[in-house]
Amino acid sequence: METNSRLDGVIPIFKPKGMTSHDVVAKLRRMLKIKRIGHTGTLDPDVTGVLPVCIGKATRIAEYIMDLPKSYQGQVTLGIATTTEDATGEVVEEKEVKDISKEQISHMLQSFIGEIEQIPPMYSSVKIDGQRLYQLARKGETVERKPRKVRIYQLDMIEYHPSKHPQIDFSVTCSKGTYVRTLCVDIGKKLGYPAHMSNLIRTKSGPFQLEETYTLEEIEQIVATQKLKQAIVPMSESLPHLPKVTIPEEEVEKKIYNGQRIELELSLSYEGLVRICDSEGNLVALYIKKKNEKIAKPKKVFKDD
């Protein structure tokens, strides 16, 4: 068995239908015999797809992966509204859909591009006065929710299936916190019909793509053959959007691990987090740099325990 306590990085998991994100993490924790483990953004039980799971020291970068855009392929069914805004809920409204053209749909989808406001669905984990909305919804209660700003980077129709209750297959790339269920309902509203999300798969989360994911069964086989390292994406590669600076080993020991400020050879105009790596490419720290300043200070240091 590999010394799993020293494995730090991200495993891109394919979350199956019917499991919660918490279930996936719990199963991996038992399978890998690792205590420090967590996911980077909840997927509803009915949703499948990319679920990056951080292990070891990588749990400390989960928040930065979580903040990155996500991509999905989904399906909206027009003419039927449900309590949950997806296919798991009870039907609350039904209406026959008249002719809608593909051109009309494509044009309407483009109107969502940019910053939009969404009202979180009642069946969501958003907290109001200390209670999660889904807990109130299960009691039959509806409360006022404040709209939230989210960003839609891309939204395109893949296919249109005309019928009494037509379905639109679509792809979307959006910011953290976007409810695709609510987007489906809003698509219906713009077309003048009730609607719900009938299917959803997450195809990308930050840098992690669907083709790179492992099923839980595959991880089980990999663990059995003691080749877990091949499934782990190193911490540095998990944040490719951040500029990277390589520091000599002696500087890592002397300055980075002691939490000292350092001078960085980066554009003065850059502001934000910077990956600090050792000569072998391992992420040893995240530093933060302010605009028009060369000196950066430590945000998180990943020294061995």
C-alpha positions as CSV (number, residue, x, y, z in Angstrom):
1,M,0.0,0.0,0.0
2,E,1.3,3.5,-0.9
3,T,1.9,5.9,2.0
4,N,-1.4,7.8,1.3
5,S,-0.6,10.4,4.1
6,R,2.1,11.8,1.7
7,L,-0.2,12.1,-1.3
8,D,-1.2,15.6,-1.9
9,G,-3.2,16.7,-5.0
10,V,-6.5,16.5,-6.7
11,I,-8.3,13.5,-8.1
12,P,-10.9,14.4,-10.8
13,I,-13.8,12.1,-10.0
14,F,-16.8,11.2,-12.2
15,K,-19.8,11.6,-9.8
16,P,-22.4,9.0,-10.6
17,K,-26.2,9.6,-10.5
18,G,-27.9,9.1,-7.2
19,M,-24.9,9.9,-4.9
20,T,-24.4,13.1,-3.1
21,S,-21.0,14.8,-3.3
22,H,-20.6,14.1,0.4
23,D,-21.2,10.3,-0.3
24,V,-18.4,10.4,-2.9
25,V,-15.9,11.9,-0.5
26,A,-16.9,9.5,2.3
27,K,-16.4,6.5,0.0
28,L,-13.0,7.8,-1.1
29,R,-12.0,8.5,2.5
30,R,-12.6,4.9,3.4
31,M,-11.0,3.6,0.2
32,L,-7.9,5.7,0.4
33,K,-7.6,5.6,4.2
34,I,-7.0,9.4,4.1
35,K,-8.4,11.9,6.7
36,R,-7.7,15.1,4.9
37,I,-10.1,15.0,1.9
38,G,-12.8,17.2,0.5
39,H,-14.6,18.2,-2.7
40,T,-14.6,21.5,-4.6
41,G,-18.3,22.2,-5.2
42,T,-21.5,20.3,-4.6
43,L,-23.3,18.5,-7.3
44,D,-27.0,17.6,-6.8
45,P,-27.6,13.8,-6.4
46,D,-29.2,13.6,-9.9
47,V,-26.4,15.5,-11.6
48,T,-23.4,13.6,-12.9
49,G,-19.9,14.7,-14.0
50,V,-16.7,16.3,-12.9
51,L,-16.1,16.5,-9.1
52,P,-12.6,17.5,-8.2
53,V,-11.6,15.9,-4.9
54,C,-8.7,17.4,-2.9
55,I,-6.5,15.1,-0.8
56,G,-3.8,16.0,1.8
57,K,-2.4,19.5,1.6
58,A,-4.5,20.1,-1.5
59,T,-7.6,20.6,0.8
60,R,-6.1,24.0,1.5
61,I,-6.5,25.1,-2.2
62,A,-10.0,23.7,-2.6
63,E,-11.5,27.2,-2.2
64,Y,-9.5,28.5,-5.2
65,I,-10.5,25.7,-7.5
66,M,-14.1,26.2,-6.3
67,D,-14.0,29.8,-7.4
68,L,-13.2,28.9,-11.1
69,P,-15.8,28.7,-13.9
70,K,-17.7,25.5,-14.5
71,S,-19.1,24.0,-17.7
72,Y,-22.2,21.8,-18.2
73,Q,-24.3,20.1,-20.8
74,G,-27.9,20.1,-19.9
75,Q,-31.5,19.8,-21.1
76,V,-34.4,22.0,-20.5
77,T,-38.0,20.7,-20.9
78,L,-40.5,23.4,-21.9
79,G,-44.1,23.4,-20.9
80,I,-43.7,21.7,-17.5
81,A,-42.7,23.3,-14.2
82,T,-41.8,21.4,-11.0
83,T,-41.4,22.2,-7.3
84,T,-37.6,21.7,-7.5
85,E,-36.9,23.2,-10.9
86,D,-35.6,19.8,-12.0
87,A,-37.0,16.4,-12.9
88,T,-37.1,15.1,-9.3
89,G,-39.9,17.5,-8.2
90,E,-43.7,17.4,-8.5
91,V,-45.3,18.9,-11.5
92,V,-46.9,22.2,-10.6
93,E,-47.8,23.6,-14.0
94,E,-48.3,22.1,-17.5
95,K,-48.8,23.9,-20.8
96,E,-48.7,22.8,-24.4
97,V,-45.9,24.5,-26.3
98,K,-46.6,26.1,-29.7
99,D,-44.1,26.3,-32.5
100,I,-40.7,27.7,-31.5
101,S,-37.9,28.1,-34.1
102,K,-34.3,27.1,-33.5
103,E,-33.3,30.7,-34.5
104,Q,-35.7,32.1,-31.8
105,I,-34.1,29.8,-29.2
106,S,-30.5,30.6,-30.2
107,H,-31.2,34.3,-30.2
108,M,-32.8,34.1,-26.8
109,L,-30.0,32.1,-25.2
110,Q,-27.5,34.8,-26.2
111,S,-29.5,37.3,-24.1
112,F,-28.2,35.6,-20.9
113,I,-24.5,36.2,-21.7
114,G,-22.8,38.4,-19.2
115,E,-23.8,39.2,-15.6
116,I,-27.3,38.2,-14.7
117,E,-29.3,38.0,-11.5
118,Q,-30.7,34.7,-10.2
119,I,-33.1,34.0,-7.3
120,P,-31.9,30.9,-5.6
121,P,-34.4,28.0,-5.8
122,M,-36.3,27.0,-2.6
123,Y,-34.8,23.5,-3.0
124,S,-31.2,24.7,-2.4
125,S,-28.6,24.8,0.4
126,V,-28.7,28.6,0.7
127,K,-29.2,29.6,4.3
128,I,-31.7,32.2,5.4
129,D,-31.9,33.0,9.2
130,G,-29.8,30.0,10.0
131,Q,-32.0,27.5,8.1
132,R,-31.3,26.0,4.7
133,L,-33.9,26.7,2.1
134,Y,-34.5,23.0,1.2
135,Q,-35.5,22.4,4.9
136,L,-38.2,25.1,4.6
137,A,-39.3,23.9,1.2
138,R,-39.8,20.4,2.6
139,K,-42.2,21.9,5.2
140,G,-44.1,23.5,2.3
141,E,-42.8,27.0,3.1
142,T,-41.7,29.6,0.6
143,V,-39.7,32.6,1.7
144,E,-38.4,35.7,-0.1
145,R,-34.9,35.2,-1.5
146,K,-32.6,38.0,-2.6
147,P,-31.3,37.8,-6.2
148,R,-27.7,37.0,-6.6
149,K,-25.3,38.1,-9.4
150,V,-23.7,35.4,-11.4
151,R,-22.0,35.4,-14.8
152,I,-22.8,33.4,-17.9
153,Y,-19.7,33.1,-20.2
154,Q,-21.2,30.9,-22.9
155,L,-24.6,29.4,-23.6
156,D,-25.4,27.6,-26.8
157,M,-28.1,25.2,-28.1
158,I,-26.8,21.8,-29.1
159,E,-30.1,20.3,-30.3
160,Y,-33.8,21.0,-30.3
161,H,-36.4,18.2,-29.9
162,P,-39.8,19.6,-30.9
163,S,-43.0,18.1,-29.4
164,K,-45.9,19.0,-27.1
165,H,-43.3,19.5,-24.4
166,P,-40.1,20.2,-26.4
167,Q,-36.6,19.8,-25.1
168,I,-33.5,21.9,-25.7
169,D,-30.1,20.4,-25.2
170,F,-27.6,23.1,-24.4
171,S,-24.0,23.8,-23.2
172,V,-23.2,26.5,-20.7
173,T,-20.1,27.9,-19.0
174,C,-20.8,29.9,-15.9
175,S,-19.4,31.4,-12.7
176,K,-19.4,29.8,-9.3
177,G,-22.8,29.9,-7.6
178,T,-24.9,29.7,-10.8
179,Y,-28.0,27.5,-10.5
180,V,-28.4,25.8,-13.9
181,R,-31.9,24.7,-12.7
182,T,-32.9,28.3,-12.3
183,L,-31.3,29.2,-15.7
184,C,-33.6,26.5,-17.3
185,V,-36.7,28.0,-15.6
186,D,-35.6,31.5,-16.8
187,I,-35.1,30.2,-20.4
188,G,-38.7,29.0,-20.3
189,K,-39.9,32.3,-19.0
190,K,-38.2,34.2,-21.9
191,L,-39.9,31.8,-24.3
192,G,-43.3,32.3,-22.5
193,Y,-43.6,28.8,-21.0
194,P,-43.1,27.0,-17.7
195,A,-39.9,24.9,-17.8
196,H,-37.6,22.7,-15.7
197,M,-34.1,21.1,-16.0
198,S,-34.5,17.5,-17.2
199,N,-30.9,16.5,-17.3
200,L,-27.4,17.9,-16.3
201,I,-23.8,16.8,-16.5
202,R,-20.8,18.8,-15.4
203,T,-18.2,18.6,-18.2
204,K,-15.6,20.9,-16.6
205,S,-14.7,22.3,-13.2
206,G,-11.8,24.8,-13.3
207,P,-9.0,23.0,-15.2
208,F,-10.5,19.5,-14.8
209,Q,-12.4,18.0,-17.8
210,L,-14.8,15.1,-18.1
211,E,-12.4,13.0,-20.2
212,E,-9.8,13.2,-17.4
213,T,-12.1,11.9,-14.6
214,Y,-12.0,8.5,-12.8
215,T,-15.0,6.5,-11.7
216,L,-15.0,5.3,-8.1
217,E,-14.6,1.8,-9.4
218,E,-11.5,2.8,-11.4
219,I,-10.0,4.4,-8.3
220,E,-10.7,1.1,-6.4
221,Q,-8.8,-0.8,-9.0
222,I,-5.9,1.7,-9.0
223,V,-5.6,1.5,-5.2
224,A,-5.5,-2.3,-5.4
225,T,-2.6,-2.1,-7.8
226,Q,-0.8,0.5,-5.7
227,K,-0.8,3.1,-8.5
228,L,-2.8,5.9,-6.9
229,K,-0.3,8.5,-7.8
230,Q,-1.2,8.2,-11.5
231,A,-4.7,9.5,-10.7
232,I,-3.6,12.5,-8.7
233,V,-3.1,15.9,-10.3
234,P,-0.3,17.8,-8.5
235,M,-1.3,20.9,-6.6
236,S,0.5,23.3,-8.9
237,E,-1.2,21.9,-12.0
238,S,-4.6,22.3,-10.3
239,L,-4.3,26.1,-10.4
240,P,-2.9,26.7,-13.9
241,H,-4.7,30.1,-14.1
242,L,-2.3,31.6,-11.6
243,P,1.2,32.9,-12.5
244,K,4.0,30.6,-11.5
245,V,7.4,31.5,-10.0
246,T,10.1,28.9,-9.4
247,I,12.3,29.5,-6.3
248,P,15.7,27.8,-5.6
249,E,15.6,25.1,-2.9
250,E,17.7,27.2,-0.4
251,E,15.3,30.1,-0.8
252,V,12.3,27.8,-0.2
253,E,13.8,26.6,3.1
254,K,15.1,30.0,4.2
255,K,12.3,32.4,3.1
256,I,9.1,30.6,2.0
257,Y,8.9,28.1,4.8
258,N,9.5,30.9,7.3
259,G,6.7,33.0,5.8
260,Q,9.0,35.8,4.6
261,R,8.0,38.4,2.0
262,I,9.8,38.0,-1.4
263,E,10.4,40.0,-4.5
264,L,8.8,38.6,-7.6
265,E,9.8,39.1,-11.3
266,L,6.2,39.7,-12.4
267,S,4.4,42.5,-14.3
268,L,3.8,45.4,-12.0
269,S,0.2,45.6,-13.2
270,Y,-0.5,42.1,-12.0
271,E,-2.6,41.8,-8.8
272,G,-3.6,38.5,-7.1
273,L,-2.4,35.1,-6.1
274,V,0.9,33.6,-7.4
275,R,2.0,30.0,-7.3
276,I,5.4,29.6,-5.7
277,C,7.1,26.3,-6.7
278,D,10.4,24.6,-5.9
279,S,12.9,23.4,-8.6
280,E,10.9,20.1,-9.0
281,G,7.7,21.9,-9.7
282,N,6.0,21.2,-6.4
283,L,3.7,23.9,-5.1
284,V,5.3,25.2,-1.8
285,A,3.2,28.3,-1.3
286,L,0.6,30.8,-2.6
287,Y,1.7,34.4,-2.3
288,I,-0.4,37.5,-2.9
289,K,0.9,40.4,-4.9
290,K,-0.6,43.9,-5.0
291,K,-0.7,46.1,-8.1
292,N,2.4,48.3,-8.7
293,E,4.3,46.4,-6.1
294,K,7.2,43.9,-6.6
295,I,7.1,42.5,-3.0
296,A,4.6,39.7,-2.4
297,K,3.5,38.3,1.0
298,P,2.5,34.7,1.9
299,K,-1.1,33.7,1.7
300,K,-0.7,29.9,2.3
301,V,2.5,27.9,2.9
302,F,2.4,24.2,2.2
303,K,5.3,23.0,4.4
304,D,5.4,19.2,5.2
305,D,3.8,18.4,8.5
